[in-house]
Amino acid sequence: QVQLVESGGGLVQPGGSLRLSCAASRIIFGIHTMGWYRQSPGKQRELVAAVTSGGSTTYADSVKGRFTISRDNAKNTVYLQMNSLKPEDTAVYYCNADRYPFSSWGQGTQVTVSS
């Protein structure tokens, strides 16, 4: 069974930065599209950013220019660098590993942006 373990969440002031990490195990990491999603209370889970096995990236419009997704296939890890954080970025952030027809999720890490 695939395991995805997120880390790096926490409390940060508006304008600050955080880097999330997601370590994957029991997976052929390099062939999966890896993504970060987020969900805040009362809202649906939404895609934040994703990176394909070939390195192509996609971002939600709300985070373009502020967030950067990257992957290290040697370490089976995907990262999300979040800069210029805003209160509306507050959510639980989930790591996802996707290779049709299978999709796996981590347990989530809380990010709170507040002064």
C-alpha positions in Angstrom: 0.0 0.0 0.0 1.3 3.4 -1.0 2.3 5.7 1.9 2.5 9.4 1.6 3.7 11.4 4.6 3.4 15.2 4.6 5.4 17.5 6.8 6.3 21.2 7.0 2.9 22.7 7.9 2.4 25.2 10.7 1.5 28.7 11.6 3.0 31.6 9.6 2.3 35.3 9.4 0.9 36.8 6.2 3.7 37.4 3.7 5.7 34.5 5.2 7.0 31.3 3.6 6.7 27.6 4.3 8.0 24.5 2.5 5.9 21.4 2.5 7.4 18.0 1.9 5.8 14.7 1.0 7.8 11.5 1.3 6.5 8.5 -0.6 7.1 4.9 0.0 5.9 1.6 -1.5 5.6 3.3 -4.8 7.4 3.6 -8.1 7.7 7.3 -7.5 9.1 8.3 -10.8 6.1 7.3 -12.9 3.5 9.1 -10.9 2.1 12.5 -11.2 2.5 14.1 -7.8 0.2 16.9 -6.6 -0.7 19.1 -3.7 -4.3 19.7 -2.9 -5.9 21.8 -0.1 -9.1 21.9 1.7 -10.5 24.5 4.1 -13.6 24.2 6.2 -16.8 24.3 4.2 -15.0 24.1 0.9 -14.2 21.3 -1.6 -10.7 20.0 -1.9 -8.9 21.8 -4.7 -5.8 21.3 -6.7 -2.9 23.6 -5.7 -0.1 22.3 -7.9 1.0 19.2 -9.7 4.1 17.9 -11.4 4.1 15.1 -13.9 6.6 12.3 -14.2 8.2 14.3 -17.0 8.5 17.4 -14.9 5.6 19.5 -16.3 3.9 21.6 -13.7 0.5 23.1 -13.3 -0.8 25.6 -10.7 -4.0 26.9 -9.5 -4.5 30.5 -10.6 -4.6 31.7 -7.0 -1.1 30.5 -6.3 0.7 31.2 -9.5 3.9 33.2 -9.0 3.9 32.4 -5.2 4.1 28.6 -5.0 6.5 26.3 -6.6 6.2 22.5 -6.8 9.2 20.3 -7.3 10.1 16.7 -7.1 13.3 14.7 -6.2 12.9 11.3 -7.7 16.1 10.0 -5.9 14.5 10.8 -2.6 10.9 9.9 -3.5 9.8 13.3 -2.3 7.7 16.1 -3.6 7.9 19.7 -2.3 5.7 22.7 -2.3 7.5 26.0 -1.6 5.0 28.6 -0.6 5.9 32.2 -0.5 4.0 35.4 0.1 1.4 33.5 2.0 -2.1 34.9 2.5 -4.8 34.2 5.1 -6.8 32.6 2.3 -4.1 30.0 1.9 -5.1 28.6 5.3 -6.1 25.0 4.8 -5.2 21.4 5.3 -2.7 20.5 2.5 -2.8 17.0 1.1 -0.2 15.2 -1.0 -1.4 13.0 -3.9 0.2 10.4 -6.1 -1.7 9.6 -9.3 -1.2 7.1 -12.0 -4.4 6.1 -13.7 -6.5 4.3 -12.4 -4.9 4.6 -8.9 -4.7 7.7 -6.7 -3.3 7.8 -3.2 -3.5 10.5 -0.5 -1.5 11.5 2.5 -3.0 12.3 5.9 -2.7 16.1 5.4 -0.8 18.9 7.1 -2.3 22.0 8.5 -1.2 25.4 7.2 -2.5 28.5 9.0 -1.7 32.0 7.8 -2.5 34.5 10.5 -1.1 37.5 12.3 
